[in-house]
């Protein structure tokens, strides 16, 4: 069978057109960097800054070029932060991990930069944004708390240190709430010693917890239900004295009255069974 010249030409052109199409597609993805552009750290940075909102992947390529070609440049520092911020703004789990890594790398590369405190604060925020509600896995809250404390330790005079103080309160409130839910679960199941251990930990670690009256009351009630009245009284008394407007104060007053009644009229000891 004879094959026409036009058919042969078409057969040769199809792979060529496919290759050209692939090259064109690649060219669309990769930003074009002219020699003039490549020689200017500021020009590259400005391009990255321009694209950061509408095409973050393209922006990051420009910004990486600044860091690779001009590592000691002022714009390299700014590019590093802008890359980290771009990942942070995406907000998903993997992007937050990348953001944290970029901020850490910034601090390692530029430890004396005025922006180092901001980078450390953002590391903490990358965990803070992913915290779960009390009762669920508290690992992100624990990590956020540690990183916020690092802001205060490493950059005590910074604006970020003042902001970190407020975030620390929020983290501690959440951790205390998580601990109380666990303790209250033990209390309801009558596992009083386990509840006491958890509640004592909250009382000592989180003295500013907003529901501390519930912690004191539940501690007192654990001892009350174990018939250890001398241990229960101080906790009930503290609730009555320090939290007079709370419902727990009313309940604590009733318990104190019960204890007084029991002390005045102690139950008769149960007779010992006779030996056969």
C-alpha positions as CSV (number, residue, x, y, z in Angstrom):
1,X,0.0,0.0,0.0
2,X,1.3,3.5,-1.0
3,X,1.5,6.2,1.6
4,X,1.0,9.7,0.3
5,X,3.6,12.5,1.0
6,X,0.9,14.6,2.9
7,X,0.2,11.7,5.2
8,X,3.9,11.2,6.0
9,X,4.3,14.9,6.6
10,X,1.4,15.0,9.0
11,X,2.7,12.0,10.9
12,X,6.0,13.8,11.4
13,X,4.3,17.1,12.4
14,X,2.1,15.6,15.1
15,X,5.0,14.7,17.5
16,X,6.7,18.0,16.7
17,X,3.6,20.0,17.6
18,X,3.1,18.0,20.8
19,X,6.7,18.9,21.8
20,X,6.2,22.5,21.0
21,X,2.9,22.5,23.0
22,X,4.7,21.0,26.0
23,X,7.5,23.6,25.8
24,X,5.0,26.4,25.6
25,X,3.1,25.1,28.6
26,X,6.4,24.9,30.6
27,X,7.2,28.5,29.5
28,X,3.9,29.6,30.9
29,X,4.6,28.0,34.3
30,X,8.2,29.2,34.7
31,X,8.6,33.0,35.0
32,X,10.9,34.6,32.4
33,X,13.9,36.2,34.0
34,X,15.8,38.5,31.6
35,X,19.5,39.3,32.2
36,X,18.6,42.8,33.3
37,X,16.1,41.4,35.8
38,X,18.4,38.7,37.1
39,X,21.0,41.3,37.9
40,X,18.8,43.3,40.2
41,X,17.7,42.0,43.6
42,X,15.2,44.8,44.1
43,X,13.6,44.2,40.7
44,X,13.2,40.5,41.4
45,X,11.8,41.2,44.8
46,X,9.3,43.7,43.5
47,X,8.0,41.2,40.9
48,X,7.6,38.6,43.6
49,X,5.8,41.2,45.8
50,X,3.6,42.1,42.8
51,X,2.5,38.5,42.2
52,X,2.2,37.3,45.8
53,X,-1.6,37.8,46.0
54,X,-2.6,36.6,42.5
55,X,-0.1,33.9,41.8
56,X,1.8,32.9,44.9
57,X,3.7,30.0,43.3
58,X,5.1,32.3,40.6
59,X,5.9,34.9,43.2
60,X,7.8,32.4,45.3
61,X,10.0,31.5,42.2
62,X,11.0,35.1,41.9
63,X,11.6,35.5,45.6
64,X,13.7,32.3,45.7
65,X,15.8,33.8,42.9
66,X,16.5,36.8,45.1
67,X,17.7,34.6,48.0
68,X,19.8,32.3,45.8
69,X,21.5,35.1,43.8
70,X,21.8,37.7,46.5
71,X,21.9,35.9,49.8
72,X,23.4,38.8,51.8
73,X,21.0,41.4,50.3
74,X,18.5,43.3,52.3
75,X,15.9,42.1,49.8
76,X,16.9,38.5,50.5
77,X,15.7,38.9,54.1
78,X,12.5,40.4,52.9
79,X,12.0,37.7,50.3
80,X,12.5,35.0,52.9
81,X,9.8,36.5,55.1
82,X,7.4,37.1,52.2
83,X,7.7,33.4,51.2
84,X,6.9,32.3,54.8
85,X,4.0,34.7,54.9
86,X,2.7,33.4,51.6
87,X,2.6,29.9,53.0
88,X,1.1,31.1,56.3
89,X,-1.8,32.9,54.4
90,X,-2.8,29.7,52.7
91,X,-3.7,28.3,56.1
92,X,-3.9,24.6,55.3
93,X,-1.9,22.0,57.4
94,X,0.9,21.4,54.9
95,X,1.3,25.1,54.2
96,X,1.5,25.9,57.9
97,X,4.3,23.4,58.2
98,X,6.2,25.0,55.3
99,X,5.6,28.5,56.8
100,X,7.0,27.3,60.2
101,X,10.1,25.9,58.4
102,X,10.6,29.2,56.5
103,X,10.3,31.3,59.6
104,X,12.8,29.1,61.5
105,X,15.2,29.3,58.6
106,X,14.9,33.1,58.6
107,X,15.8,33.2,62.3
108,X,18.8,30.9,61.7
109,X,20.0,33.0,58.7
110,X,19.3,36.4,60.2
111,X,19.3,36.0,64.0
112,X,19.9,39.8,64.6
113,X,17.3,41.0,62.2
114,X,14.6,43.3,63.6
115,X,12.1,40.9,62.1
116,X,13.4,37.8,64.0
117,X,10.8,38.4,66.8
118,X,8.0,38.6,64.2
119,X,9.3,35.3,62.7
120,X,9.2,33.6,66.1
121,X,5.8,34.9,66.8
122,X,4.5,33.6,63.4
123,X,6.0,30.2,64.2
124,X,3.8,30.2,67.4
125,X,0.8,31.4,65.4
126,X,1.2,28.5,62.9
127,X,0.4,26.1,65.7
128,X,-2.2,28.5,67.4
129,X,-4.3,28.6,64.2
130,X,-4.6,24.8,64.3
131,X,-5.5,24.4,67.9
132,X,-8.5,22.1,68.6
133,X,-11.3,22.6,71.1
134,X,-10.9,21.5,74.8
135,X,-11.4,17.7,75.0
136,X,-9.6,17.0,71.8
137,X,-5.9,16.5,71.0
138,X,-4.1,19.4,72.8
139,X,-0.7,18.9,71.1
140,X,-1.0,22.0,68.9
141,X,-1.9,24.1,71.9
142,X,1.1,22.8,73.8
143,X,3.4,23.6,70.9
144,X,1.9,27.0,70.4
145,X,2.3,27.8,74.1
146,X,6.0,26.8,74.0
147,X,6.7,28.9,71.0
148,X,4.9,32.0,72.4
149,X,7.0,31.6,75.6
150,X,10.1,31.6,73.4
151,X,9.0,34.9,71.9
152,X,9.1,36.4,75.4
153,X,12.3,34.7,76.4
154,X,14.3,35.6,73.2
155,X,12.7,39.0,72.4
156,X,11.4,40.4,75.7
157,X,11.3,44.0,74.5
158,X,9.5,43.4,71.2
159,X,6.0,44.3,70.3
160,X,5.5,40.6,69.6
161,X,6.4,39.7,73.2
162,X,3.4,41.8,74.4
163,X,1.1,40.1,71.9
164,X,2.5,36.7,72.9
165,X,1.4,37.4,76.6
166,X,-2.2,37.5,75.5
167,X,-1.9,34.4,73.3
168,X,-0.3,32.5,76.3
169,X,-3.3,33.3,78.4
170,X,-5.6,31.9,75.6
171,X,-3.4,28.7,75.3
172,X,-3.4,28.1,79.1
173,X,-7.1,28.7,79.3
174,X,-7.7,26.0,76.6
175,X,-5.3,23.5,78.2
176,X,-6.9,24.1,81.6
177,X,-10.3,23.5,80.0
178,X,-9.0,20.3,78.4
179,X,-7.6,19.1,81.8
180,X,-10.9,19.9,83.6
181,X,-12.9,17.9,81.1
182,X,-10.7,14.8,81.8
183,X,-10.8,15.4,85.5
184,X,-14.6,15.8,85.5
185,X,-14.9,12.5,83.6
186,X,-13.0,10.8,86.4
187,X,-15.2,12.5,89.0
188,X,-18.4,11.3,87.3
189,X,-17.1,7.8,87.2
190,X,-16.2,8.0,90.9
191,X,-12.5,7.6,90.1
192,X,-11.9,10.3,92.8
193,X,-8.1,9.9,93.2
194,X,-7.5,10.3,89.5
195,X,-9.8,13.3,89.4
196,X,-7.9,14.9,92.4
197,X,-4.6,14.4,90.7
198,X,-5.8,16.2,87.5
199,X,-7.6,19.0,89.4
200,X,-4.6,19.7,91.6
201,X,-2.5,20.0,88.4
202,X,-4.9,22.5,86.9
203,X,-4.9,24.5,90.2
204,X,-1.1,24.7,90.3
205,X,-0.3,25.2,86.6
206,X,-3.2,27.5,85.6
207,X,-4.0,29.9,88.5
208,X,-5.8,32.3,86.1
209,X,-8.2,29.7,84.7
210,X,-11.6,31.3,84.3
211,X,-13.5,28.3,85.8
212,X,-11.2,27.8,88.8
213,X,-14.3,27.9,91.1
214,X,-15.4,24.6,89.5
215,X,-12.0,23.2,90.0
216,X,-12.0,24.0,93.7
217,X,-15.6,22.8,94.1
218,X,-15.0,19.5,92.4
219,X,-11.8,18.9,94.4
220,X,-13.8,19.5,97.6
221,X,-16.6,17.2,96.4
222,X,-14.1,14.4,95.6
223,X,-12.9,14.5,99.2
224,X,-16.5,14.8,100.5
225,X,-17.6,11.8,98.6
226,X,-14.6,9.9,99.9
227,X,-15.7,11.0,103.5
228,X,-12.4,12.9,104.0
229,X,-14.2,15.9,105.3
230,X,-11.2,17.8,106.7
231,X,-9.7,17.9,103.2
232,X,-13.0,19.0,101.6
233,X,-13.7,21.9,103.9
234,X,-10.8,24.3,102.7
235,X,-11.9,23.9,99.1
236,X,-15.6,24.5,99.8
237,X,-14.7,27.5,102.0
238,X,-12.6,29.0,99.3
239,X,-15.4,28.8,96.7
240,X,-17.8,30.5,99.2
241,X,-15.3,33.2,100.0
242,X,-13.7,33.9,96.7
243,X,-16.6,33.3,94.3
244,X,-19.8,34.4,96.1
245,X,-21.8,35.1,93.0
246,X,-21.3,31.7,91.4
247,X,-23.6,28.7,91.5
248,X,-20.7,26.7,92.8
249,X,-20.7,28.9,95.9
250,X,-24.3,27.9,96.7
251,X,-23.5,24.2,96.2
252,X,-20.4,24.6,98.4
253,X,-22.4,26.2,101.2
254,X,-24.8,23.3,101.2
255,X,-21.9,20.8,101.4
256,X,-20.3,22.7,104.3
257,X,-23.7,22.6,106.1
258,X,-23.9,18.8,105.5
259,X,-20.4,18.4,106.9
260,X,-21.3,20.3,110.0
261,X,-24.4,18.2,110.4
262,X,-22.4,15.0,110.0
263,X,-19.8,16.1,112.6
264,X,-22.5,16.9,115.1
265,X,-24.3,13.6,114.5
266,X,-21.7,11.1,113.3
267,X,-23.2,7.9,111.9
268,X,-23.0,5.0,114.3
269,X,-20.3,2.6,113.4
270,X,-21.5,-0.6,111.7
271,X,-21.3,-3.6,114.0
272,X,-18.6,-6.1,113.2
273,X,-19.9,-9.4,112.0
274,X,-19.8,-12.2,114.6
275,X,-17.3,-14.9,114.2
276,X,-18.8,-18.3,113.7
